[in-house]
């Protein structure tokens, strides 16, 4: 039996022109695949149609993966791979398996001796970091911070202490409709001299990237509501 490959397929960070963001190998790979593991079937099919408009949607088999899936049920998602059929793993935005549930599928692939092939594409985290001017040699991605106010305050203070102690940048994200609330919390709880980078709508025409000390952000606040945003801070 032919040994199958799990292709890790990047997507654009929004409706950016595909030919400006993704290499040809992404289109070539999608055009050859029938099976896909995705986070959201509707948006995944829309993306596949954008990049391969002549591919018949009726011939595409989609497995929907999200945070509600039980680990025990994931085995069926790799059944085509175990049968020798190449499969694509798609994220909602950017690179799959980074800050998304796709990592569970990649782990299963390794456990079952399935070849994993990552394809090149945009990462909002790396685009933000490289354009922030903060420490790209030493950093950590902290994902989503706590929602409850007192827990959020404790977490921000702890991360800032670790940033100062280890001279490293701290990267975090939030659900787009909660961006403004997180920004206000960062400005409230971080030290006035801590550097804060706000990077939103990366790779889009509305892209905004700026790094300032917390004390200088008050008169320069962007509207982040429902705009995909990466926050990076580093204590001084």
C-alpha positions as CSV (number, residue, x, y, z in Angstrom):
1,X,0.0,0.0,0.0
2,X,1.2,3.5,-0.9
3,X,2.3,5.5,2.2
4,X,0.1,8.5,2.6
5,X,1.1,12.0,3.5
6,X,-0.6,14.5,5.8
7,X,-0.1,17.9,4.1
8,X,-0.2,20.9,6.5
9,X,-1.8,23.5,4.2
10,X,-1.6,27.3,5.1
11,X,-4.4,29.7,4.4
12,X,-4.4,33.5,3.9
13,X,-4.9,35.7,7.0
14,X,-8.2,37.0,5.6
15,X,-9.1,38.0,2.0
16,X,-5.6,38.9,0.9
17,X,-4.8,38.1,-2.7
18,X,-3.8,34.5,-2.8
19,X,-1.1,34.9,-5.4
20,X,0.6,37.5,-3.2
21,X,0.6,35.3,-0.1
22,X,0.7,31.6,-0.9
23,X,3.3,29.8,-3.1
24,X,2.2,27.7,-6.1
25,X,2.8,24.4,-4.2
26,X,-0.2,25.1,-2.0
27,X,-2.6,25.3,-5.1
28,X,-0.9,22.3,-6.7
29,X,-1.4,20.3,-3.5
30,X,-5.0,21.2,-2.9
31,X,-5.8,20.4,-6.5
32,X,-4.6,16.9,-6.1
33,X,-6.3,16.1,-2.8
34,X,-9.8,14.7,-2.0
35,X,-9.6,14.5,1.8
36,X,-9.3,17.5,4.1
37,X,-9.4,17.9,7.9
38,X,-10.6,21.4,8.6
39,X,-11.7,23.7,11.5
40,X,-14.8,24.9,9.8
41,X,-16.2,23.2,6.7
42,X,-18.0,26.2,5.2
43,X,-15.0,28.5,5.3
44,X,-12.6,25.7,4.3
45,X,-14.7,25.0,1.2
46,X,-14.8,28.7,0.4
47,X,-11.0,28.8,0.6
48,X,-10.6,25.7,-1.6
49,X,-12.9,27.2,-4.2
50,X,-10.9,30.5,-4.2
51,X,-7.6,28.7,-4.7
52,X,-8.9,26.0,-7.0
53,X,-12.1,27.3,-8.7
54,X,-12.4,24.3,-11.0
55,X,-12.2,21.7,-8.3
56,X,-15.6,20.0,-7.9
57,X,-16.9,20.6,-4.4
58,X,-19.0,17.4,-4.6
59,X,-15.7,15.3,-4.8
60,X,-14.2,16.9,-1.7
61,X,-14.5,14.9,1.6
62,X,-14.2,17.1,4.7
63,X,-13.7,16.1,8.3
64,X,-14.5,19.0,10.7
65,X,-12.1,19.4,13.6
66,X,-12.6,21.8,16.5
67,X,-12.1,22.1,20.2
68,X,-15.3,20.2,20.9
69,X,-14.1,17.0,19.2
70,X,-13.4,14.1,21.6
71,X,-9.9,12.7,21.3
72,X,-11.4,9.2,20.9
73,X,-13.2,10.2,17.8
74,X,-10.1,11.7,16.0
75,X,-8.9,8.2,14.9
76,X,-11.6,8.2,12.2
77,X,-10.2,11.5,10.8
78,X,-7.0,9.8,9.8
79,X,-8.7,6.7,8.4
80,X,-8.0,7.8,4.8
81,X,-4.3,8.3,5.7
82,X,-4.1,4.8,7.1
83,X,-5.7,3.6,3.8
84,X,-2.9,5.3,1.8
85,X,-4.8,8.4,0.8
86,X,-3.1,11.8,1.1
87,X,-5.0,14.3,3.2
88,X,-4.8,18.0,3.8
89,X,-5.0,19.7,7.2
90,X,-6.3,23.3,7.0
91,X,-6.5,26.0,9.6
92,X,-9.0,28.8,9.7
93,X,-6.2,31.3,9.3
94,X,-2.5,31.0,8.6
95,X,-0.6,27.9,9.5
96,X,-2.4,24.8,10.7
97,X,-1.5,23.2,14.1
98,X,-0.2,26.5,15.5
99,X,-2.7,27.9,18.1
100,X,-5.4,25.6,16.6
101,X,-6.6,22.1,17.2
102,X,-4.8,20.7,14.2
103,X,-1.9,19.8,16.4
104,X,-3.9,16.8,17.6
105,X,-4.1,15.4,14.1
106,X,-0.4,15.9,13.5
107,X,0.4,14.1,16.8
108,X,-1.8,11.2,15.6
109,X,0.0,11.1,12.3
110,X,3.3,10.7,14.0
111,X,2.0,8.0,16.3
112,X,0.8,6.1,13.2
113,X,4.0,6.6,11.2
114,X,2.3,8.8,8.7
115,X,4.5,11.3,6.7
116,X,3.9,14.9,7.7
117,X,4.6,17.6,5.1
118,X,4.4,21.3,6.1
119,X,3.8,23.8,3.3
120,X,5.0,27.4,3.5
121,X,2.6,30.1,4.3
122,X,1.9,33.1,6.6
123,X,2.0,33.0,10.3
124,X,0.4,36.0,12.1
125,X,2.6,35.3,15.2
126,X,5.9,35.4,13.3
127,X,4.9,38.3,11.1
128,X,4.0,40.3,14.2
129,X,7.2,39.3,16.0
130,X,9.5,40.1,13.1
131,X,8.0,43.5,12.7
132,X,7.7,44.4,16.4
133,X,11.4,45.2,17.1
134,X,11.1,43.1,20.2
135,X,13.3,40.1,21.1
136,X,13.1,37.7,18.2
137,X,15.9,35.6,19.8
138,X,13.9,34.8,22.9
139,X,10.2,34.8,23.1
140,X,7.2,32.7,24.1
141,X,3.7,32.4,22.8
142,X,1.1,32.5,25.6
143,X,-2.0,32.0,23.6
144,X,-5.3,33.3,25.1
145,X,-5.0,35.0,28.4
146,X,-7.7,34.5,31.2
147,X,-11.0,36.2,30.7
148,X,-11.8,36.9,34.4
149,X,-10.4,40.3,35.4
150,X,-8.5,39.3,38.6
151,X,-7.0,36.2,36.9
152,X,-6.1,38.3,33.8
153,X,-4.3,40.9,36.0
154,X,-2.3,38.2,37.8
155,X,-1.3,36.6,34.5
156,X,-0.2,39.9,32.9
157,X,1.8,40.8,35.9
158,X,3.5,37.4,36.0
159,X,4.3,37.4,32.3
160,X,5.7,40.9,32.6
161,X,8.0,39.8,35.5
162,X,9.2,36.8,33.4
163,X,9.8,39.0,30.5
164,X,12.0,41.3,32.5
165,X,13.8,38.4,34.3
166,X,14.5,36.5,31.1
167,X,14.8,39.4,28.6
168,X,12.1,37.9,26.4
169,X,9.1,38.9,24.4
170,X,5.6,37.6,25.3
171,X,3.1,37.0,22.6
172,X,-0.7,36.6,23.1
173,X,-3.9,36.7,21.1
174,X,-7.6,37.1,21.8
175,X,-10.9,36.5,20.1
176,X,-11.3,39.5,17.7
177,X,-14.5,40.8,19.4
178,X,-12.6,40.9,22.8
179,X,-9.5,42.7,21.5
180,X,-10.4,46.1,22.8
181,X,-11.0,44.7,26.3
182,X,-7.6,42.9,26.3
183,X,-5.8,46.0,25.1
184,X,-7.3,48.1,27.9
185,X,-6.2,45.5,30.4
186,X,-2.7,45.4,29.0
187,X,-2.5,49.2,29.2
188,X,-3.9,49.2,32.8
189,X,-1.7,46.4,34.3
190,X,1.6,46.6,32.4
191,X,4.3,49.0,33.6
192,X,4.4,52.3,31.9
193,X,7.8,51.7,30.3
194,X,7.0,48.2,29.0
195,X,7.1,48.0,25.2
196,X,3.8,46.9,23.7
197,X,3.4,46.0,20.0
198,X,-0.1,45.9,18.4
199,X,-0.2,44.1,15.1
200,X,-3.6,43.6,13.4
201,X,-4.9,42.7,10.0
202,X,-1.5,41.3,9.0
203,X,-0.9,41.0,5.3
204,X,-4.2,42.8,4.5
205,X,-4.7,46.3,3.1
206,X,-5.8,47.5,6.5
207,X,-2.6,46.2,8.2
208,X,-1.6,48.1,11.4
209,X,1.7,47.4,13.3
210,X,3.1,49.7,16.0
211,X,5.4,49.3,19.0
212,X,5.3,51.9,21.8
213,X,5.9,52.1,25.5
214,X,2.6,51.6,27.4
215,X,2.7,55.2,28.5
216,X,2.6,56.5,24.9
217,X,-0.3,54.3,23.7
218,X,-3.1,56.4,25.3
219,X,-3.2,58.9,22.5
220,X,-2.6,56.4,19.7
221,X,-5.2,53.6,20.3
222,X,-6.4,51.9,17.1
223,X,-9.8,50.4,16.8
224,X,-9.2,46.6,17.0
225,X,-12.8,45.5,17.2
226,X,-13.3,42.3,15.2
227,X,-9.8,42.7,13.6
228,X,-7.4,39.7,14.0
229,X,-4.7,41.0,16.3
230,X,-1.4,39.9,17.9
231,X,-0.2,41.5,21.1
232,X,3.5,41.4,22.0
233,X,5.0,43.0,25.1
234,X,8.5,43.1,26.6
235,X,9.4,44.6,30.0
236,X,12.3,47.1,30.1
